[in-house]
Amino acid sequence: MGNRIQLHAAKAHELSAHQFVTKSQYKIIRFIIIIIKKLQREYGFAKLDEVLNELDKAGINEKRAKAAIEQLRTQGDIFEPEEKMYKTT
């Protein structure tokens, strides 16, 4: 994934009925979804290590990345059919 992806976001976005995120958090979340969708198209799923590798290349540390992935999973935007493998809903 050598291409850079430009994301546009307002100051805060609603992801679920009661949860708002900052512009920075929104960009990370959107980037994660884009990465998972790309890997899912290629391989049928996205391995956690591959998602974290792409995020690391974009300068997003592992702790923030894992927190955002868990947030997406908890909200139902992605799911984990097998341990450390993700798909979008």
C-alpha positions as CSV (number, residue, x, y, z in Angstrom):
1,M,0.0,0.0,0.0
2,G,2.4,2.6,-1.2
3,N,-0.2,5.2,-2.0
4,R,-1.1,7.9,0.4
5,I,-4.8,8.4,1.1
6,Q,-6.1,11.9,1.9
7,L,-8.9,12.0,4.4
8,H,-11.3,14.8,4.9
9,A,-13.0,15.3,8.3
10,A,-14.9,17.9,10.2
11,K,-13.9,18.8,13.8
12,A,-15.9,16.0,15.3
13,H,-17.9,13.2,13.9
14,E,-20.6,11.0,15.3
15,L,-19.7,7.3,15.0
16,S,-22.6,6.0,17.1
17,A,-25.5,7.6,18.8
18,H,-23.6,8.9,21.7
19,Q,-19.9,8.9,20.8
20,F,-18.0,11.8,19.2
21,V,-14.4,11.8,18.2
22,T,-11.8,14.4,17.4
23,K,-10.6,15.1,13.9
24,S,-7.4,13.2,14.6
25,Q,-9.2,10.2,16.0
26,Y,-11.6,10.2,13.0
27,K,-8.7,10.2,10.6
28,I,-7.2,7.2,12.3
29,I,-10.5,5.4,12.3
30,R,-11.2,6.1,8.7
31,F,-7.7,5.0,7.7
32,I,-8.1,1.7,9.6
33,I,-11.4,1.0,7.7
34,I,-9.7,1.8,4.4
35,I,-6.8,-0.5,5.2
36,I,-9.1,-3.3,6.3
37,K,-11.3,-3.0,3.2
38,K,-8.3,-3.0,0.9
39,L,-6.8,-6.1,2.6
40,Q,-10.2,-7.7,2.7
41,R,-10.6,-7.3,-1.1
42,E,-7.2,-8.9,-1.6
43,Y,-7.2,-11.7,0.9
44,G,-10.7,-12.0,2.3
45,F,-9.8,-10.5,5.7
46,A,-7.2,-8.2,7.3
47,K,-4.6,-9.6,9.7
48,L,-4.0,-7.4,12.7
49,D,-0.2,-7.3,12.0
50,E,-0.7,-6.1,8.5
51,V,-3.1,-3.3,9.6
52,L,-0.7,-2.2,12.3
53,N,2.2,-2.3,9.8
54,E,0.3,0.1,7.5
55,L,-0.6,2.4,10.4
56,D,3.0,2.4,11.6
57,K,4.1,3.5,8.1
58,A,1.6,6.4,8.4
59,G,3.1,7.4,11.8
60,I,0.3,6.0,14.0
61,N,1.6,4.2,17.1
62,E,0.5,0.7,18.0
63,K,-1.3,1.8,21.2
64,R,-3.5,4.3,19.4
65,A,-4.1,1.9,16.5
66,K,-5.2,-0.9,18.8
67,A,-7.5,1.4,20.8
68,A,-9.1,2.6,17.5
69,I,-9.5,-1.0,16.2
70,E,-11.1,-2.1,19.5
71,Q,-13.4,0.9,19.3
72,L,-14.5,-0.1,15.7
73,R,-15.0,-3.7,16.8
74,T,-17.0,-2.7,19.9
75,Q,-19.2,-0.4,17.8
76,G,-19.8,-3.1,15.2
77,D,-18.0,-1.3,12.3
78,I,-15.6,-4.2,12.0
79,F,-15.7,-7.8,13.3
80,E,-13.2,-10.5,14.2
81,P,-14.2,-13.8,12.5
82,E,-11.0,-15.3,13.8
83,E,-8.5,-14.1,16.4
84,K,-6.5,-11.1,15.1
85,M,-8.3,-11.1,11.7
86,Y,-10.8,-8.4,10.8
87,K,-13.5,-7.7,8.3
88,T,-15.7,-4.7,7.8
89,T,-19.5,-5.0,8.4
